[in-house]
Amino acid sequence: QTTQKQVVQERLARYDQAKLRSVISRLWVSHAKGLRNSDFIGQSDPYCVAKLGVTKRARVVTQTAVVNDDPDPVWNHGPVTVDWKSDKALRFEVWDKDLVGSGDLLGEAVIYKNECMVGLHTDLDLGPGNGTLRVEVAPARFERNSDGVLEPVSDRIPYTPPRPKSVLEVWVRSAEKLRGANFIGGERDPHVRGLL
C-alpha cells in the first residue's frame, strides 16, 4: 500500500513549487476540550481521525493516539502531510474508543481547502455539547534535505480564536392592515413564520 509520504514524493517529482503549494499542506492536531462522556463507567477514551472528503469514501489522512479517560485530551499530533488532490474538505471526527466495535462518535467538524491553503490555527466546534478541537493547517513549501530529497515544510500559523457563532434574533413588534384570510368567518389568527 502506498504511504502518504510516497504519494508526496511522486507529486514532487511531477510538479513545480507553485503548483505544489496549491495541493499540499501540513496538519497538526493539538487537543480537544469539553468532550462529552459516552461511557457508562469512567470517561470517554478519545482519539481523532482526519479525513479528506465528506462522503463515506473519504480517505483517512491521519489518526491520533487514544487518550484514556479524558474529556480534555492532548495529542500534540503532527505534522502530517496532506495531499489534497481534488478534495475540497478536511473532516475531523473525534471518537470514543470502545473495547468492541468502532466506538462512539463524540463530534465532528469540517474545514475547507481554501482556508487551509492560507493557514488556519483555531478551535473547531464539534457540535452542540460536544466540545472543541484545536487544529493547525499550514500551506507547505519544499526544501531539499541532506540527501537531496525535497521534503514539505511549513511555517507555524499563529493561533486565532474561533469566530463567534452567528446568532439571528428576529423581533416582530406589530402588524397592521392584515387582510382577512378566513373564508368561513370568525376571528383571524395571524402569526409569523420564519424560515432559514
Disulfide bonds with the S-S distance in Angstrom:
none
